[in-house]
Amino acid sequence: MLGLATAADAAHPIEYVAEHLPEVAMDNRYAVLPLQQGITVGYAQTHSQTLSIDGPMFSVSLQRQAGPWTLTGFVFYDSFTLGSGVEHRPLDVLFTKGVPYQLPADAEFTGLSGSARDIGAGLALGRAAHWPWVHDLTWSAGLLWQSMALADYRFHYAILAGPDTGSTGMLDYDATYRHFVPFVGLAFPRTGEHWAIAPHVQFALPLPKRGVVGHITGAGFDLRGDQDANGYGAHFGDPSITLGLDLAYRPWNLSFDLGTAISQYLVEPVTHEGVDRNLVLSIRWSP
């Protein structure tokens, strides 16, 4: 029991990581926004110990040219599975007051088998430019609407140590978070006979800020709330800066975002503590 408690003390609380997993999935979507005409398919996988949010990503985009301006419209649909094994982490609740436990408490969490649906649509306006110190580039700015729906994001918990040892109940973070997301980006395309590359950087800001929603039950109580109303914790949906490098094989009209796969793998575990690894792969076909 002492070993379990030590392991739990070293881990991030369950609520902390339960927020970060879908936020990383949102960042992965911003990193592969379909700002060029085509059909894009991808796969994302984010893990924290045994917790995971994994699944395919789809998007379609169309473009129209108006003189020097390019107008891009797009839609996306990402379907993720939420899952876990047996998790030993601190139980702490910031979305409501009145939980009759001494918190944080070392606990075991099991039974997660949920889903996350990230859908959205947007418009972007772009234009080619020439700067003396970087030569040719393209810039884009736009706005998208996004809905991240978390369903059956639910754990059975059992407290393992302290005065409430043996207490059990349910903890869930079911919610739908909707945002308008302004974004801006720069790309630096370079084209050869058969291959093209395009390093790019993008900033996205989901608005408005939302409090993390939660619900906890146990012997004699049933409480729900959100962190914003409770005045504690963080907000759901973070500003996002993403880096990428599209590598395109022109005869097949296929491109792979190699840079995003590398940067999201390296950056997200740093910007979202508690995430152990993050992988996002995407391929675009441009007719």
C-alpha positions, -999 to 999 in steps of 0.1 A, spaced: 0 0 0 29 23 7 43 17 -28 9 25 -43 7 57 -24 41 68 -34 34 61 -71 1 81 -68 18 110 -51 43 113 -80 15 114 -107 -6 143 -119 -42 143 -105 -68 126 -126 -86 159 -133 -54 176 -145 -48 149 -171 -85 145 -180 -84 181 -191 -52 178 -210 -60 148 -232 -88 164 -252 -69 197 -253 -40 180 -270 -65 164 -295 -77 200 -303 -41 212 -308 -35 183 -332 -65 194 -352 -52 230 -354 -18 216 -365 -34 199 -396 -60 224 -406 -69 218 -443 -59 252 -457 -51 238 -491 -77 222 -514 -81 185 -510 -90 156 -488 -70 149 -457 -69 118 -436 -49 113 -404 -46 95 -372 -38 109 -337 -27 91 -306 -22 107 -272 -13 88 -240 -7 95 -203 2 64 -185 -27 40 -194 -51 69 -203 -55 75 -241 -74 94 -267 -68 78 -301 -86 79 -335 -89 89 -371 -91 125 -384 -109 136 -416 -112 169 -434 -123 183 -468 -114 217 -482 -123 237 -513 -106 268 -527 -115 297 -549 -92 323 -564 -102 360 -565 -73 379 -581 -44 377 -556 -66 363 -528 -74 327 -520 -106 318 -501 -106 284 -485 -136 267 -469 -132 235 -449 -150 210 -427 -134 184 -403 -146 154 -383 -123 136 -358 -135 105 -340 -116 95 -310 -118 67 -284 -112 74 -247 -97 45 -228 -76 34 -199 -63 5 -179 -59 7 -142 -47 41 -131 -32 51 -98 -34 88 -94 -44 114 -68 -82 121 -67 -87 159 -65 -119 178 -75 -118 215 -85 -151 217 -103 -173 217 -71 -172 222 -34 -185 199 -7 -170 166 -16 -169 147 17 -134 134 14 -100 146 25 -85 156 -9 -62 150 -26 -64 113 -19 -45 85 -35 -70 65 -56 -74 38 -83 -94 46 -114 -108 20 -138 -135 15 -164 -129 43 -189 -145 35 -222 -157 67 -238 -156 88 -270 -146 122 -282 -160 138 -313 -143 169 -326 -162 185 -355 -159 219 -371 -160 242 -401 -142 273 -411 -131 299 -437 -96 312 -444 -84 341 -465 -49 338 -479 -24 356 -502 10 352 -515 37 377 -506 73 384 -510 96 395 -481 132 404 -490 146 384 -461 126 352 -467 116 355 -503 82 339 -512 57 331 -486 19 328 -482 -1 341 -452 -36 331 -441 -61 342 -415 -95 328 -407 -121 317 -383 -135 283 -375 -163 269 -353 -155 238 -333 -173 214 -310 -155 189 -288 -180 164 -274 -168 141 -246 -192 112 -239 -188 84 -213 -157 101 -200 -162 82 -168 -142 64 -142 -149 41 -112 -127 53 -84 -116 37 -51 -96 56 -25 -66 37 -15 -51 57 15 -60 82 41 -91 86 63 -114 78 34 -97 45 24 -122 21 8 -146 48 -4 -159 43 -40 -180 61 -65 -181 75 -101 -162 104 -116 -170 118 -150 -160 147 -173 -188 144 -199 -193 177 -216 -195 195 -250 -171 224 -254 -179 248 -283 -155 275 -295 -150 301 -322 -113 299 -331 -95 327 -349 -62 316 -365 -33 331 -385 -5 313 -403 25 316 -425 39 291 -450 71 292 -470 66 270 -500 94 258 -522 87 238 -554 108 215 -575 101 194 -605 88 164 -586 88 175 -549 76 205 -530 82 215 -494 63 240 -473 75 249 -437 46 265 -418 37 280 -385 2 287 -371 -14 303 -341 -50 295 -330 -70 308 -300 -102 290 -289 -128 315 -276 -145 319 -252 -127 303 -223 -147 274 -207 -146 260 -172 -138 223 -170 -170 204 -163 -172 175 -139 -195 152 -119 -187 130 -89 -208 106 -69 -202 85 -38 -219 72 -7 -246 99 1 -236 126 -23 -240 135 -60 -222 167 -71 -215 184 -104 -201 218 -115 -174 235 -135 -141 250 -125 -149 285 -138 -181 287 -117 -163 272 -87 -134 297 -90 -106 271 -91 -85 253 -117 -80 261 -153 -100 267 -185 -107 242 -213 -91 251 -246 -56 266 -248 -39 290 -272 -20 269 -297 12 275 -317 20 247 -341 49 240 -365 48 219 -396 67 209 -428 46 196 -457 64 173 -480 46 168 -513 51 144 -543 37 165 -571 31 137 -597 7 120 -573 -7 152 -557 0 137 -523 16 155 -493 26 143 -458 30 168 -429 63 155 -416 70 186 -396 38 184 -376 44 147 -367 78 157 -353 68 189 -336 36 177 -320 55 146 -307 81 168 -290 61 199 -280 28 187 -265 43 167 -236 60 199 -226 31 223 -230 6 199 -215 22 183 -185 12 148 -177 10 137 -214 36 110 -220 35 109 -258 16 124 -287 16 113 -323 -4 129 -352 0 118 -388 -18 133 -418 -18 128 -456 -35 151 -481 -46 144 -517 -51 175 -538 -72 169 -570 
